[in-house]
Amino acid sequence: MPTKTFVPAFKARVGEWEYYLCLMSYAQVAREVQFAYELGGNKDLGTMIQRGVGARTAEITEYLLTNPHRFLGSLVVAAWGGHPEYIPLTMEESAEQGMLAGVDREFGVLTFDGTHQFFALDGQHRLRAIKDAIKRKPDLGSEDIGVVVVPHFDSEEGRRKTRRLFTNINKNAVTTNKQENIALDEDDGFAILTRRFLDDHEFISKQGVVQVFSKQGTEGELKLATRQVPVGQSAWTTIGVLYDILRELGFDLDGSMHKVSVRATDEVLDESYEILSERMESLLDSCGELRRLYLGAASPKELRTPKGHEHDGHPFMRPIVQTAVVKTLRHAIEQGTIDWDEGFQRLSMLDWRMGAAPFVAAWNETPGERATGKMATGKDISDLLLELLSAHVAPKSKAQIERAIRSYRSVKGKRYPVPIDDLVDGIIISPVASSMAAEENN
């Protein structure tokens, strides 16, 4: 005889649905709730519900196992076979009359006794993570989660109704975007430090340097900035790009900084902030003395696009250049081609004008006497800028330089403004190659 499981529940109604709000332990959920594909008899429904259960589950499992601040939202579970067995209960009134008035409305117990099968309609990733987590850490089984139970009838009309509910849940669910995660996340170390830079860093924290919001309404409406600085704005960059810059500059920090679901210790966060602050300051100074010029400009937006001389605008006022520069720097240091000091020194030697190489890769000059133009966009432009920056900052061979220049001609349809020989002079000889050359000379 199947073992019965009893869970407290409120019976509720909305639209054409009658459903139940339940409190279940992780262990009860893991035991009683299945996935649609495990039920059989309805491949169409199984395919619909099963989609997406995959790699994301491992992240949620790790979150449950390691994060003391863990919390999961409610699951929506369908009862295969119609309405589950529900027993209404009445609470006895206490001495304090009226306290329970309306509280026990439609309160009762749901019975899980094997006569129904229950499958996850929404929250299949969370369900899989719960099942996997308690296998590795059984104590988690005593923790609780909210469960919304809806009836599912195995008929054409029942399947149609359940499919409609499934699509309504997923179409109307609003997930947080990347910018919102940066603004709110308390586990992602780089999100935490992005906010700290916005609060504490001498330059980054100045009003208007980083655009955080693109819209602030009079009644509390907020819209976080995208990755682009709008025309006419004076901001150096946006919150999303700042986060990416810090991640690239901090690629070699303590491993806990790269675990987005487990908060690093305060000691690691403090140490990481100090390291990133030093690197950020070197970056701002090496990239065409951006900080000094920004603070000294009557209007920082003129630093980005000087009227009538857009060709001479500062490249490091452009998010596409900011991200390309730190990616190039990271790659070269990660490969052991250069160290941080040499990387910053080589960046300082570039011609920091939008119409100059290598930044001209992302610039379309307007024909005429005035040095005007506009930014070029697209993945091919981003890739080309990365390739040319590497050829200027940390080239390892003449062949690498030649490939970059060929790419420029292919994408832009014209000759690169810097001769190959000028770039060859900057080739970095690895310690191994240098040692071999010395032996040959001896």
Beta strands, then each sheet from edge to edge (+ up, - down):
strand 1: 5-14
strand 2: 17-25
strand 3: 33-34
strand 4: 75-80
strand 5: 85-88
strand 6: 107-112
strand 7: 117-122
strand 8: 144-152
strand 9: 210-211
strand 10: 213-216
strand 11: 222-224
strand 12: 237-238
strand 13: 363-365
strand 14: 373-375
sheet 1: 3+ 7+ 4- 8- 2+ 1- 6+ 5-
sheet 2: 9+ 12+
sheet 3: 10+ 11-
sheet 4: 13+ 14-
end
